Amino acid sequence: MQEIQSNAVLPAGSARLEKRNLSYKRKQQLFIYGSLFIPLLFFAAVRIIPIFYSFNVSFREWNILSDGVRPFVGLDNYIELFQDEVFHKALKNTLIYVGVGVPGQLIVGLAVALLLQQITVLRGWFRTIYFIPYMTSIIAVSWVFRWVLIPNGAANGLLTQLGFAKQLFLNSPDQAIYLITGVMIWQILGFQMLIFVTGLQGIPQLYYEAADIDGAGRWQKFWRITLPLLNPTIVFSLVIATITYLQTFTQVKNMSSAGSGGPLNSTKSLVLYIYDLGFKHHKMGLAAAATVILFIVIMGLSLLQLKFVSKKVEY
């Protein structure tokens, strides 16, 4: 009788335990979905909704100083943009920032990361030194370099002492854009270095040991092992860097002549052009149209990079 009673109790106890487990799992799932939904809601509020709102504004004659009448004008804003020489110049300058800054950032960052991997003494100290500029205010860095590159600044003083002629630097239409790009590369170098160091540490040493046994040299190991296995890291850095340089604004605003992308619009970026349209000339319709174009360029380049640069890597 005791065995029968104990056997009869077990099913009821296991049912209660199973019910308790289901209740716990349900609460756990609610917590997980709730934790995911709140950031998603915030992201939609500050990112997704403004994007669609910008599309609406781009099809209207939207002057923030008007009396509230914002008529629908269709593609007129886009047509006016493509007829504006300043827009063409800003778009060209932005592509120069990308074309010079992205390869420069990746090459220098990878070179520094490879050098840091070769040292064992004070490695953490060197990493910290290289990372400090990235943590420094962009505005502060921009103004320091602007003071260094003024006609009577430290750079021209050094050139004079070495027997060279003074340079216009930021006042030169030919030099300014490349100097600003160089400052951006220097400041982002620490972040890029850290990304590549992380990628290098994820490569198994077994491959290098096998290559040593086969008699492979440094360049062979770099091209056959390091570079292919760094592909995911390179793709990530490439996409992030491209988006960063397409959105160049703060450095140009603080380093260019009068903060307007000078001289002669030679440094004006597309984001600075959008800023001037919206907040200087109060033409929000045109600014929104330029923003939509920038969004399409960023999305298109990112998708192309993910498609053609990404390669399957097997460890």
C-alpha positions as CSV (number, residue, x, y, z in Angstrom):
1,M,0.0,0.0,0.0
2,Q,2.8,2.4,0.8
3,E,4.4,1.8,-2.6
4,I,1.1,2.4,-4.3
5,Q,0.6,5.7,-2.4
6,S,4.1,6.9,-3.2
7,N,3.6,6.1,-6.9
8,A,0.3,7.9,-6.9
9,V,2.0,11.0,-5.4
10,L,4.8,11.3,-7.9
11,P,2.7,12.2,-10.9
12,A,1.0,15.1,-9.0
13,G,4.4,16.4,-7.8
14,S,6.0,16.2,-11.2
15,A,3.1,18.0,-12.7
16,R,3.4,20.8,-10.2
17,L,7.2,21.0,-10.9
18,E,6.6,21.0,-14.6
19,K,4.0,23.8,-14.2
20,R,6.5,25.8,-12.1
21,N,9.2,25.4,-14.8
22,L,6.8,26.5,-17.5
23,S,5.9,29.5,-15.4
24,Y,9.5,30.3,-14.9
25,K,10.3,30.0,-18.6
26,R,7.4,32.2,-19.5
27,K,8.6,34.9,-17.1
28,Q,12.1,34.5,-18.5
29,Q,10.9,34.9,-22.1
30,L,8.8,37.9,-21.1
31,F,11.8,39.5,-19.5
32,I,14.0,38.8,-22.6
33,Y,11.5,40.1,-25.1
34,G,10.7,43.1,-22.9
35,S,14.5,43.9,-22.6
36,L,14.8,43.7,-26.4
37,F,11.6,45.7,-27.1
38,I,12.5,48.8,-25.0
39,P,15.8,49.6,-26.9
40,L,14.1,48.7,-30.2
41,L,11.4,51.2,-29.4
42,F,13.9,53.9,-28.5
43,F,15.9,53.1,-31.8
44,A,12.7,53.4,-33.8
45,A,11.8,56.8,-32.1
46,V,15.2,58.4,-32.7
47,R,16.3,56.7,-36.0
48,I,13.6,54.9,-38.0
49,I,10.7,57.4,-37.6
50,P,13.0,60.5,-38.4
51,I,14.2,58.7,-41.6
52,F,10.7,58.3,-42.9
53,Y,9.9,61.9,-41.8
54,S,12.9,63.2,-43.8
55,F,11.5,61.5,-46.9
56,N,8.2,63.4,-46.4
57,V,10.0,66.8,-45.8
58,S,12.2,66.2,-48.9
59,F,9.1,66.4,-51.1
60,R,7.9,69.7,-49.7
61,E,8.9,73.4,-49.8
62,W,9.7,73.5,-46.2
63,N,11.1,76.8,-44.8
64,I,11.2,76.9,-41.0
65,L,10.6,80.6,-41.0
66,S,7.4,80.4,-43.1
67,D,3.9,80.7,-41.7
68,G,3.4,76.9,-41.7
69,V,2.4,76.5,-45.3
70,R,4.5,73.6,-46.7
71,P,3.3,72.7,-50.2
72,F,4.1,69.4,-51.8
73,V,6.6,70.0,-54.7
74,G,7.5,66.5,-55.7
75,L,11.0,66.1,-57.0
76,D,11.7,69.8,-57.3
77,N,14.1,69.8,-54.3
78,Y,16.1,67.0,-55.8
79,I,16.3,68.7,-59.2
80,E,17.4,71.9,-57.5
81,L,20.1,70.0,-55.6
82,F,21.6,68.4,-58.7
83,Q,21.7,71.8,-60.4
84,D,23.7,73.3,-57.5
85,E,27.4,73.4,-58.0
86,V,28.1,73.6,-54.3
87,F,26.2,70.3,-53.8
88,H,28.4,68.7,-56.5
89,K,31.5,70.1,-54.8
90,A,30.3,68.8,-51.4
91,L,29.6,65.4,-52.8
92,K,33.0,65.2,-54.5
93,N,34.7,66.3,-51.3
94,T,32.9,63.7,-49.3
95,L,34.0,61.0,-51.7
96,I,37.6,62.3,-51.3
97,Y,37.3,62.0,-47.5
98,V,36.2,58.4,-48.0
99,G,38.7,57.5,-50.7
100,V,41.7,58.9,-48.8
101,G,40.6,58.4,-45.2
102,V,39.3,54.8,-45.3
103,P,42.3,53.1,-46.9
104,G,44.6,55.3,-44.8
105,Q,42.9,54.4,-41.6
106,L,42.8,50.7,-42.3
107,I,46.4,50.5,-43.5
108,V,47.9,52.5,-40.7
109,G,45.7,50.8,-38.1
110,L,46.7,47.3,-39.3
111,A,50.4,48.3,-39.4
112,V,50.4,49.6,-35.8
113,A,48.5,46.5,-34.7
114,L,51.0,44.2,-36.3
115,L,53.9,46.1,-34.7
116,L,52.2,45.9,-31.3
117,Q,51.8,42.2,-31.7
118,Q,55.6,41.9,-32.1
119,I,56.5,43.5,-28.7
120,T,56.1,42.0,-25.2
121,V,57.4,44.8,-23.0
122,L,55.1,47.8,-22.4
123,R,52.5,46.6,-24.9
124,G,49.6,47.8,-22.8
125,W,51.3,51.2,-22.3
126,F,51.7,51.6,-26.1
127,R,48.0,50.6,-26.7
128,T,46.9,53.2,-24.2
129,I,49.0,56.0,-25.8
130,Y,47.6,55.2,-29.2
131,F,44.0,55.1,-27.9
132,I,44.1,58.4,-26.0
133,P,43.4,60.6,-29.1
134,Y,40.3,58.6,-29.9
135,M,38.9,59.4,-26.4
136,T,39.8,63.1,-26.8
137,S,37.1,65.6,-27.8
138,I,36.9,66.0,-31.6
139,I,36.4,69.7,-31.2
140,A,39.5,70.1,-29.0
141,V,41.7,68.0,-31.4
142,S,40.4,70.1,-34.4
143,W,41.2,73.4,-32.8
144,V,44.7,72.3,-31.6
145,F,45.6,71.3,-35.2
146,R,44.0,74.4,-36.5
147,W,46.3,76.5,-34.3
148,V,49.3,74.4,-35.3
149,L,48.5,74.9,-39.1
150,I,47.7,78.7,-39.1
151,P,50.1,80.8,-41.2
152,N,52.2,81.8,-38.1
153,G,51.7,78.5,-36.3
154,A,54.1,75.8,-35.1
155,A,54.1,73.9,-38.4
156,N,55.3,76.9,-40.5
157,G,57.7,77.8,-37.8
158,L,59.3,74.4,-38.0
159,L,59.4,74.5,-41.8
160,T,61.1,77.9,-41.7
161,Q,63.8,76.7,-39.3
162,L,64.4,73.8,-41.7
163,G,64.9,76.1,-44.6
164,F,61.5,75.5,-46.4
165,A,59.0,78.0,-47.5
166,K,55.8,78.7,-45.5
167,Q,52.7,76.8,-46.6
168,L,49.1,77.9,-46.7
169,F,47.9,74.6,-45.1
170,L,44.2,75.1,-44.2
171,N,44.1,78.3,-46.3
172,S,45.0,76.3,-49.4
173,P,42.2,74.8,-51.6
174,D,44.6,72.0,-52.6
175,Q,46.0,71.2,-49.1
176,A,43.2,71.7,-46.7
177,I,41.0,68.7,-47.4
178,Y,44.0,66.3,-47.1
179,L,45.2,67.8,-43.9
180,I,41.7,67.5,-42.4
181,T,41.6,63.9,-43.5
182,G,45.0,63.3,-42.0
183,V,43.8,64.6,-38.6
184,M,40.8,62.3,-38.8
185,I,43.0,59.3,-39.5
186,W,45.3,60.2,-36.6
187,Q,42.5,60.5,-34.1
188,I,40.7,57.3,-35.1
189,L,43.9,55.3,-35.3
190,G,43.6,54.1,-31.7
191,F,40.1,52.6,-32.3
192,Q,41.2,51.0,-35.6
193,M,44.4,49.6,-33.9
194,L,42.3,48.1,-31.1
195,I,39.9,46.4,-33.6
196,F,42.8,44.9,-35.5
197,V,44.6,43.8,-32.3
198,T,41.5,41.9,-31.3
199,G,41.2,40.3,-34.7
200,L,44.9,39.3,-34.7
201,Q,44.5,37.7,-31.3
202,G,41.7,35.5,-32.6
203,I,43.9,33.9,-35.2
204,P,45.2,30.5,-34.0
205,Q,49.0,30.3,-33.6
206,L,48.8,26.8,-35.0
207,Y,48.7,28.2,-38.6
208,Y,51.9,30.2,-38.1
209,E,53.7,27.3,-36.5
210,A,52.8,25.1,-39.5
211,A,53.9,27.9,-41.9
212,D,57.3,28.1,-40.0
213,I,57.7,24.3,-40.5
214,D,57.1,24.8,-44.2
215,G,59.6,27.6,-44.4
216,A,57.2,30.4,-45.1
217,G,58.5,34.0,-44.8
218,R,56.8,36.9,-43.1
219,W,55.2,38.2,-46.2
220,Q,53.9,34.8,-47.2
221,K,52.4,34.3,-43.7
222,F,50.9,37.8,-43.9
223,W,49.2,37.3,-47.3
224,R,48.3,33.6,-46.9
225,I,47.3,33.5,-43.2
226,T,46.9,36.9,-41.5
227,L,45.0,38.8,-44.2
228,P,42.5,36.1,-45.2
229,L,41.7,35.3,-41.5
230,L,41.3,39.0,-40.8
231,N,38.5,39.3,-43.4
232,P,35.6,39.6,-40.9
233,T,37.6,42.3,-39.0
234,I,38.5,44.1,-42.2
235,V,34.9,44.1,-43.4
236,F,33.6,45.5,-40.1
237,S,36.3,48.2,-40.1
238,L,35.7,49.0,-43.7
239,V,31.9,49.5,-43.3
240,I,32.3,51.5,-40.1
241,A,35.0,53.7,-41.5
242,T,33.1,54.4,-44.7
243,I,30.0,55.5,-42.7
244,T,32.2,57.7,-40.5
245,Y,33.9,59.5,-43.4
246,L,30.6,59.9,-45.3
247,Q,29.3,61.7,-42.2
248,T,32.3,64.0,-41.8
249,F,31.2,67.2,-40.1
250,T,32.9,68.2,-36.9
251,Q,36.5,68.4,-38.1
252,V,35.5,70.4,-41.2
253,K,33.3,72.7,-39.2
254,N,36.1,73.5,-36.7
255,M,39.2,73.4,-39.0
256,S,38.0,75.0,-42.3
257,S,38.1,78.7,-43.1
258,A,35.3,80.4,-41.1
259,G,33.8,77.0,-40.4
260,S,32.1,77.0,-43.8
261,G,34.1,74.4,-45.6
262,G,36.5,76.8,-47.2
263,P,38.6,78.0,-48.8
264,L,36.3,78.1,-51.9
265,N,34.2,75.1,-50.6
266,S,37.3,72.9,-51.0
267,T,36.6,71.1,-47.7
268,K,32.9,71.3,-47.5
269,S,31.4,67.9,-46.8
270,L,27.9,66.8,-47.6
271,V,26.8,66.9,-44.0
272,L,28.1,70.4,-43.6
273,Y,26.3,71.3,-46.8
274,I,23.1,69.9,-45.3
275,Y,23.7,71.8,-42.0
276,D,24.1,75.1,-43.9
277,L,20.9,74.5,-46.0
278,G,18.8,73.7,-42.9
279,F,20.1,76.0,-40.2
280,K,21.7,78.9,-42.1
281,H,19.4,79.2,-45.1
282,H,16.4,77.6,-43.4
283,K,15.6,75.5,-46.4
284,M,14.6,72.3,-44.7
285,G,13.1,70.7,-47.8
286,L,16.4,70.9,-49.7
287,A,18.3,69.8,-46.6
288,A,16.0,66.8,-46.2
289,A,16.5,65.9,-49.9
290,A,20.3,66.0,-49.4
291,T,19.9,63.9,-46.3
292,V,18.0,61.3,-48.3
293,I,20.7,61.2,-50.9
294,L,23.3,60.7,-48.3
295,F,21.3,57.9,-46.7
296,I,21.0,56.2,-50.1
297,V,24.8,56.5,-50.6
298,I,25.6,55.1,-47.2
299,M,23.2,52.2,-47.5
300,G,24.4,51.4,-51.1
301,L,28.1,51.5,-50.3
302,S,27.6,49.4,-47.1
303,L,25.6,46.7,-49.0
304,L,28.2,46.6,-51.8
305,Q,31.0,46.3,-49.3
306,L,29.2,43.5,-47.4
307,K,28.5,41.6,-50.6
308,F,31.9,41.9,-52.4
309,V,34.4,42.2,-49.6
310,S,33.0,39.5,-47.2
311,K,34.5,36.1,-47.7
312,K,33.8,32.9,-45.8
313,V,36.6,32.1,-43.3
314,E,37.3,28.7,-41.8
315,Y,39.6,28.2,-38.9
